[in-house]
Amino acid sequence: MSEEKTKPGGPDLAKGVALSTVAEGTMLLGHAHGEPVLLARRGDELFAIGALCTHYGAPLTDGLLVGDTVRCPWHHACFSLRTGEALRPPALNAVSCWRVEQRDGTVYVREKLKGVAQQSARAAAGIPGSIVILGGGAAGNAAAETLRREGYSGSVVMLSADESVPYDRPNLSKGYLAGTAPAESIPLRSPEFYKEQGISLKLGTRVASIDNASRHVQLTDGSRYAYDALLLATGAEPVRIEVPGGDLPHVHYLRTLADSRALVAKALASRRAVVIGASFIGLEVAASLRARNIEVHVVAPENCPMEKILGADVGNFMRKLHEEHGVTFHLGTTATAIDARSVTLKNGETLQADLVAVGIGVRPMIALAEQAGLAIDRGVTVDEYLQTSVPGVFAAGDIARWPDRLTGERIRVEHWVVAQRQGQTAARNMLGRRERFHAVPFFWTEQYDFGIVYVGHAERWDKAEIDGKLAERDCTITYRRGARKLAVAAVHRDLEALRAEVEFERTIAATL
């Protein structure tokens, strides 16, 4: 490939562009000093930052300017135009920043600026001397990183039952399982990162109990860790299928990196697979197995996949999408038995299977919270600051049920980005910031060449309004209960999804 073809596109911003080419509230993609640069204008101010999201490399020029930030069009990460800092997950790393100079109606991008200076946590009464985080998933990792980013210098211990350093869980059922995402892209950070940050990450660690009176957690090996503040981020576990043969070696679940590795290894030696469950995880697994040219049958009790969440129109579209890729559905029935070579269904069918993947839901891991006497309501009850019923003990991620201002209800959401954002908020509140958690829930799914993003939360809705043409993969779906807009799903309409997020944020802000 020639050097010319690999050179970043757009104008050379180091040589300057006319100020008039960057209108107020717009962005210009160019390059400077050999790197792609995004030039953005807000009022009389101009900013130059890296043009690609540090999460999956999305072009930020296709995103949305909101105040002095830019939001990623793909997965709604948010970056400061002033500092390049990653303000919201799923991005963890900042983008670069350059100094901008205006002279005689021309704008020049000059030298790259240094990274964001770490803030200093206030050395005031109430700042905990030691913090323990239970869980090494999205919420736990985000909390640990945020504590250090906020300048907290006390002890941070992260106790994870997982054997692997925190990793990109959403990719386990997508690119990694399909064979398109390399193994080295899955860890969020290297083991060295945690050492450098002074985060004591203990893997393969099982916690036996929490003692709120003496403020320590005890491990199954008898050792103890004292805390001044505690974050529960224990996540969720897959619901197990309870049928004869459900515990056979070729029956797989997908929650951890170890699960995904085992599933990949089995897939490499399989010709036929049965996926039990037509949830997001089930359908993503089906798509990934088809990418490996495995015959796939999907079994589920509902008559339309994802109808409860996305509606019949989207559900039927997704079924047709999978069928066009060779998947066979067996809906309105369930598995009643599994043996070494087949799965027997309630309707009498028998499906041949070398591999069985089960995705019938997850349940929050709240046993430790219950043992500790925390308030429980189909999850761990937290206030708007993510604090539990016990002062100094917080909860975030899949286990947390919090007061949501958009719906006016307490909700619990099992989404990666929500868990990360809650981890950030919980960390700041353990430092006494008193920051309300009112981020708008967000998730995405990718199956084959089809993608859909979902903003908001509509656990119960009575109307789904489609704008555009789903068949042409160009539409938004608005979910309402009565007159209240609760959620928006977007199919290849990234900007509309971002605008919906901002609209929901303004609705929430009006209630504060």
NORVEN-V705320 format. One record per helix or strand of 2 or more residues. SS is the DSSP state (hx for helix, st for strand). FROM is the first residue (numbers start at 0). LEN is the number of residues. Records with the same first field share a line. If there is no record, write none. Layout:
SS->FROM-LEN + FROM-LEN
//
This chain:
hx->2-4 + 18-3 + 59-3 + 137-12 + 168-4 + 174-4 + 182-3 + 190-6 + 256-11 + 279-12 + 306-4 + 311-13 + 366-5 + 396-3 + 415-15 + 469-3 + 493-16
st->10-2 + 16-2 + 26-6 + 34-8 + 44-6 + 63-3 + 68-3 + 77-3 + 85-3 + 96-7 + 105-7 + 129-5 + 154-5 + 198-4 + 206-5 + 215-4 + 223-3 + 228-4 + 235-3 + 250-2 + 271-5 + 294-6 + 327-4 + 334-4 + 341-4 + 349-3 + 354-4 + 361-3 + 379-2 + 392-3 + 399-5 + 408-3 + 441-6 + 449-7 + 462-7 + 473-8 + 483-8
//
